[in-house]
């Protein structure tokens, strides 16, 4: 049996806490070897809670780790990635790796040299998204030519669009953008009591037309992350059917059609004596996803992050990439072009690769 993966973390913020919590729940899989903090005095509460060794340099921590997780602010990520690559340190970087065209170009040159770096984009690894991807892989929907994603902003949503349309890192795309503002009722958020005063939400709608005929719509309002009155939506259309959220409809033969629902099986409910956790996702008799951490109580977000950690070890051992820096930069570049189209309420054409 493999020993626990030794993980070092650069950063002490909200995202770093996710990795520490996951490691505390899955100690047989993950061991936190330490954290790098530039000024430990600023993180007294963080260190008191997690009680992990503190290092002043990535080089020191990497000697104790299989790889490092980069969990710094998005404005600091690009420079840190460049430094880690120069030091030949394997890294799993949080998203996004770049936030500007200049950073994109800097990291694109690094990605071309195939460094030992992957990016922890968790959206494709969330259980229901893995289930949808598995169903597409079965070929039962035929060829997918159109996707609508309302489940994550910018590069998050774009990562799902590219995956489900099976579009690589070399592409040409026209993006048309529109941005709207509208009132929204306040709802409780992060422990705060909601008020009767309406707020304002910004809704972004972008249409992607890829060379070759495939297309997509990204429709998202930031309130979907927090508001109990805003929900996510997914539509994937293939030649033989579609997935609408968790409902699958497809043609099987002339005048013969099938409708199935992606069902979620939870352990720890009613008479179950297992921990409260996701067991599997299936449509009819087809099991589309099995939770590898089913005996532990993890949220879907935590399951996606934990899966990224497991896949990072496989990448280092076997060279099997799961979300490379090149892929992440492709989604960042499309996101930057989308932002340009939204800001101008116009059309932008981008060519990558």
C-alpha positions as CSV (number, residue, x, y, z in Angstrom):
1,X,0.0,0.0,0.0
2,X,1.3,3.5,-0.9
3,X,2.4,5.7,2.0
4,X,0.5,9.0,2.5
5,X,1.4,11.7,0.0
6,X,3.6,14.3,1.6
7,X,2.2,17.7,0.7
8,X,3.7,21.1,1.4
9,X,1.6,24.2,1.2
10,X,2.7,27.7,0.2
11,X,0.2,30.1,1.8
12,X,-1.9,30.4,4.8
13,X,-5.3,31.7,3.6
14,X,-8.8,30.4,3.1
15,X,-7.8,28.0,0.3
16,X,-4.9,26.6,2.2
17,X,-7.3,25.6,5.0
18,X,-9.2,23.4,2.6
19,X,-6.1,21.2,2.0
20,X,-5.3,21.1,5.8
21,X,-8.9,20.0,6.5
22,X,-8.9,17.3,3.8
23,X,-5.5,16.0,5.1
24,X,-6.9,15.9,8.7
25,X,-9.9,13.8,7.5
26,X,-7.8,11.5,5.3
27,X,-4.5,11.0,7.2
28,X,-4.0,7.6,5.5
29,X,-3.8,9.4,2.1
30,X,-2.3,12.8,2.8
31,X,0.3,14.2,5.2
32,X,1.0,17.9,5.4
33,X,4.7,18.2,5.8
34,X,4.6,22.0,6.5
35,X,3.6,25.4,5.2
36,X,5.7,28.3,3.8
37,X,4.7,31.7,5.3
38,X,6.6,34.9,4.7
39,X,5.5,36.4,8.0
40,X,4.2,33.7,10.4
41,X,3.2,36.4,13.0
42,X,0.3,37.3,10.7
43,X,-1.0,33.8,10.8
44,X,-1.2,33.1,14.6
45,X,-4.8,31.9,14.5
46,X,-4.1,29.7,11.4
47,X,-1.1,28.1,13.0
48,X,-2.8,27.6,16.3
49,X,-5.7,25.8,14.6
50,X,-3.6,23.5,12.4
51,X,-0.4,23.1,14.3
52,X,1.9,22.4,11.3
53,X,5.6,23.1,10.8
54,X,6.5,26.5,9.3
55,X,9.2,27.0,6.7
56,X,10.6,30.2,5.3
57,X,11.5,28.8,1.8
58,X,9.9,26.5,-0.8
59,X,13.3,24.8,-1.2
60,X,13.4,23.8,2.5
61,X,9.8,22.5,2.4
62,X,10.2,20.7,-0.9
63,X,12.9,18.5,0.6
64,X,10.3,17.2,3.0
65,X,7.4,16.9,0.4
66,X,6.4,14.9,-2.7
67,X,5.1,18.2,-4.1
68,X,4.0,21.6,-3.1
69,X,0.5,23.1,-3.3
70,X,0.6,26.8,-4.2
71,X,-2.3,28.5,-2.4
72,X,-1.4,32.2,-2.6
73,X,-3.4,35.1,-3.8
74,X,-4.2,35.1,-7.6
75,X,-2.1,38.3,-8.0
76,X,1.0,36.5,-6.6
77,X,0.5,33.1,-8.3
78,X,2.3,33.8,-11.6
79,X,5.5,35.0,-10.0
80,X,5.5,32.1,-7.5
81,X,5.0,29.6,-10.3
82,X,7.9,31.0,-12.2
83,X,10.1,30.8,-9.1
84,X,9.1,27.2,-8.3
85,X,9.7,26.1,-11.9
86,X,13.1,27.7,-11.8
87,X,13.9,25.7,-8.7
88,X,12.6,22.5,-10.3
89,X,10.0,22.0,-7.6
90,X,6.9,20.0,-8.6
91,X,3.8,22.1,-7.9
92,X,0.0,21.8,-7.8
93,X,-1.1,25.4,-8.3
94,X,-4.5,26.8,-7.3
95,X,-6.5,28.6,-10.0
96,X,-6.1,30.8,-11.7
97,X,-2.4,30.7,-12.6
98,X,-2.5,34.0,-14.3
99,X,-4.8,37.1,-14.2
100,X,-3.4,39.2,-17.1
101,X,-2.2,38.9,-20.7
102,X,1.3,39.6,-19.5
103,X,1.2,36.9,-16.9
104,X,-0.4,34.5,-19.5
105,X,2.5,35.1,-21.9
106,X,5.1,34.7,-19.2
107,X,3.6,31.3,-18.1
108,X,2.9,30.1,-21.6
109,X,6.6,30.2,-22.3
110,X,7.2,28.1,-19.2
111,X,4.4,25.7,-20.0
112,X,6.0,25.0,-23.4
113,X,9.0,23.5,-21.6
114,X,6.7,20.9,-19.9
115,X,7.5,21.6,-16.3
116,X,6.3,19.4,-13.5
117,X,3.2,21.5,-12.8
118,X,-0.5,20.9,-12.7
119,X,-3.3,23.1,-11.7
120,X,-6.0,22.3,-9.1
121,X,-9.1,23.2,-11.2
122,X,-11.7,21.4,-9.1
123,X,-14.8,22.0,-11.3
124,X,-14.2,19.2,-13.7
125,X,-13.4,17.0,-10.7
126,X,-16.7,17.7,-8.8
127,X,-18.7,14.4,-8.6
128,X,-21.7,15.4,-10.8
129,X,-19.4,16.9,-13.4
130,X,-17.3,13.7,-13.5
131,X,-20.6,11.8,-13.9
132,X,-21.6,13.9,-16.9
133,X,-18.1,13.5,-18.4
134,X,-18.3,9.7,-17.9
135,X,-21.7,9.6,-19.7
136,X,-20.3,11.6,-22.6
137,X,-17.4,9.2,-22.7
138,X,-19.7,6.3,-23.2
139,X,-20.7,7.7,-26.6
140,X,-24.4,7.4,-25.8
141,X,-25.1,11.1,-26.6
142,X,-23.1,10.9,-29.9
143,X,-20.9,13.9,-30.7
144,X,-21.3,17.0,-28.5
145,X,-21.5,20.3,-30.4
146,X,-23.1,22.7,-27.9
147,X,-22.8,23.3,-24.2
148,X,-24.4,25.8,-21.8
149,X,-22.8,26.3,-18.5
150,X,-24.1,28.4,-15.6
151,X,-22.1,26.8,-12.8
152,X,-18.9,28.9,-12.3
153,X,-17.4,32.2,-13.4
154,X,-14.8,32.8,-16.1
155,X,-12.1,30.2,-16.4
156,X,-14.1,27.7,-14.1
157,X,-17.0,27.6,-16.5
158,X,-14.7,27.7,-19.5
159,X,-12.8,24.6,-18.2
160,X,-16.1,22.7,-18.3
161,X,-17.0,24.0,-21.7
162,X,-13.7,22.9,-23.3
163,X,-13.8,19.5,-21.6
164,X,-17.4,18.7,-22.7
165,X,-16.9,20.0,-26.2
166,X,-13.6,18.1,-26.4
167,X,-11.6,21.2,-27.5
168,X,-7.9,21.2,-27.0
169,X,-5.4,23.9,-26.3
170,X,-5.0,24.9,-30.0
171,X,-8.2,26.8,-31.0
172,X,-9.8,29.8,-32.6
173,X,-12.9,31.3,-31.1
174,X,-15.2,34.3,-31.5
175,X,-16.7,35.5,-28.2
176,X,-19.8,37.8,-27.9
177,X,-20.4,39.3,-24.5
178,X,-23.2,41.1,-22.7
179,X,-23.2,42.3,-19.1
180,X,-26.4,43.1,-17.2
181,X,-27.1,44.5,-13.7
182,X,-30.3,43.8,-11.9
183,X,-31.7,44.0,-8.3
184,X,-31.7,40.9,-6.1
185,X,-33.1,40.2,-2.6
186,X,-30.5,39.8,0.1
187,X,-30.0,36.3,1.6
188,X,-27.8,35.0,4.5
189,X,-24.1,34.8,3.5
190,X,-21.2,33.5,5.6
191,X,-23.0,33.7,8.8
192,X,-24.5,37.2,8.3
193,X,-28.2,37.8,8.7
194,X,-29.9,39.0,5.6
195,X,-31.6,42.4,5.4
196,X,-34.7,43.6,3.7
197,X,-32.6,45.9,1.5
198,X,-32.2,44.7,-2.1
199,X,-28.8,44.3,-3.6
200,X,-27.5,44.4,-7.1
201,X,-26.2,41.4,-9.0
202,X,-24.1,41.4,-12.2
203,X,-25.0,38.8,-14.8
204,X,-22.6,37.9,-17.6
205,X,-23.6,36.1,-20.8
206,X,-21.1,35.1,-23.3
207,X,-21.5,33.2,-26.6
208,X,-18.5,31.1,-27.8
209,X,-18.3,30.2,-31.5
210,X,-15.4,27.8,-32.0
211,X,-13.8,27.2,-35.4
212,X,-15.2,23.9,-36.7
213,X,-18.8,24.7,-35.6
214,X,-18.9,23.9,-31.9
215,X,-20.5,26.5,-29.7
216,X,-21.2,27.3,-26.0
217,X,-22.9,29.8,-23.7
218,X,-21.5,30.8,-20.4
219,X,-24.2,32.5,-18.3
220,X,-23.3,33.3,-14.7
221,X,-24.0,35.8,-11.9
222,X,-21.7,35.9,-8.9
223,X,-24.7,35.6,-6.6
224,X,-25.0,32.0,-7.7
225,X,-22.0,31.2,-5.4
226,X,-23.8,32.6,-2.3
227,X,-27.5,33.2,-2.8
228,X,-30.1,30.6,-1.8
229,X,-32.4,32.0,-4.5
230,X,-30.0,31.5,-7.4
231,X,-29.2,28.0,-8.8
232,X,-26.7,26.6,-11.3
233,X,-27.7,25.1,-14.7
234,X,-26.0,22.7,-17.1
235,X,-27.0,21.8,-20.7
236,X,-24.9,19.5,-22.9
237,X,-26.3,18.7,-26.4
238,X,-25.1,15.8,-28.5
239,X,-26.3,14.4,-31.8
240,X,-28.3,11.7,-30.1
241,X,-29.6,13.5,-27.0
242,X,-28.8,15.9,-24.2
243,X,-28.0,16.2,-20.5
244,X,-30.0,18.9,-18.8
245,X,-28.7,19.3,-15.3
246,X,-29.1,15.7,-14.0
247,X,-31.7,14.5,-16.6
248,X,-30.5,12.6,-19.6
249,X,-32.7,12.2,-22.8
250,X,-31.5,10.3,-25.8
251,X,-32.6,8.5,-29.0
252,X,-31.8,4.8,-29.0
253,X,-33.5,3.6,-32.2
254,X,-36.2,4.9,-34.6
255,X,-39.2,5.9,-32.4
256,X,-37.4,4.6,-29.3
257,X,-36.2,7.1,-26.8
258,X,-34.9,6.9,-23.2
259,X,-34.9,9.3,-20.3
260,X,-32.8,8.7,-17.2
261,X,-31.8,10.7,-14.2
262,X,-28.4,10.9,-12.6
263,X,-29.2,9.7,-9.1
264,X,-27.1,10.5,-6.0
265,X,-26.7,7.7,-3.5
266,X,-25.8,9.0,0.0
267,X,-24.5,6.9,2.9
268,X,-25.3,7.7,6.5
269,X,-29.1,8.3,6.0
270,X,-32.0,6.6,7.7
271,X,-30.9,3.1,8.6
272,X,-27.4,3.4,7.1
273,X,-24.6,3.0,9.7
274,X,-21.9,4.5,7.4
275,X,-20.6,8.1,7.7
276,X,-22.7,10.7,6.0
277,X,-21.1,10.9,2.6
278,X,-21.6,10.5,-1.2
279,X,-21.4,6.8,-2.3
280,X,-22.0,7.0,-6.1
281,X,-23.8,8.6,-9.0
282,X,-25.6,6.5,-11.5
283,X,-28.1,6.8,-14.4
284,X,-30.3,3.7,-14.5
285,X,-28.0,0.7,-14.3
286,X,-24.9,2.8,-15.4
287,X,-22.7,3.8,-12.4
288,X,-21.1,7.0,-13.6
289,X,-19.0,7.9,-10.5
290,X,-17.9,6.1,-7.4
291,X,-16.6,8.3,-4.5
292,X,-13.0,7.1,-3.7
293,X,-13.4,8.8,-0.3
294,X,-16.9,7.3,0.5
295,X,-16.1,6.3,4.1
296,X,-15.4,9.9,5.0
297,X,-17.7,13.0,5.3
298,X,-16.5,15.4,2.6
299,X,-18.3,18.0,0.6
300,X,-18.3,17.8,-3.2
301,X,-15.8,20.6,-3.2
302,X,-13.5,18.7,-0.9
303,X,-13.9,15.6,-3.0
304,X,-12.8,17.5,-6.1
305,X,-9.7,18.9,-4.3
306,X,-8.8,15.5,-2.8
307,X,-9.0,14.0,-6.2
308,X,-6.7,16.6,-7.6
309,X,-4.1,15.6,-4.9
310,X,-4.4,11.9,-5.8
311,X,-4.0,12.7,-9.5
312,X,-1.0,14.9,-8.8
313,X,0.8,11.8,-7.3
314,X,-0.1,9.8,-10.4
315,X,1.2,12.6,-12.6
316,X,4.5,12.6,-10.8
317,X,4.8,8.8,-10.8
318,X,3.4,7.9,-14.2
319,X,3.3,11.2,-16.2
320,X,-0.5,11.2,-16.7
321,X,-1.6,14.8,-16.8
322,X,-5.0,15.8,-15.5
323,X,-5.1,19.6,-15.9
324,X,-1.8,20.9,-17.1
325,X,-0.5,24.5,-16.9
326,X,-1.1,24.7,-20.7
327,X,-4.8,23.7,-20.3
328,X,-5.2,26.2,-17.4
329,X,-3.7,29.0,-19.4
330,X,-6.0,28.2,-22.4
331,X,-9.0,28.7,-20.1
332,X,-7.4,31.8,-18.6
333,X,-6.8,33.2,-22.1
334,X,-10.4,32.5,-23.2
335,X,-11.5,34.1,-19.9
336,X,-9.5,37.3,-20.6
337,X,-11.1,37.5,-24.0
338,X,-14.5,37.0,-22.6
339,X,-13.9,39.8,-20.1
340,X,-12.9,42.0,-23.0
341,X,-16.1,41.2,-24.9
342,X,-18.3,41.7,-21.8
343,X,-16.7,45.1,-21.1
344,X,-17.2,46.3,-24.7
345,X,-20.6,44.6,-25.3
346,X,-19.0,43.4,-28.5
347,X,-17.2,40.5,-30.2
348,X,-13.6,39.4,-29.7
349,X,-11.8,36.8,-31.7
350,X,-8.9,34.9,-30.0
351,X,-6.5,32.4,-31.5
352,X,-4.4,30.1,-29.2
353,X,-1.6,27.8,-30.1
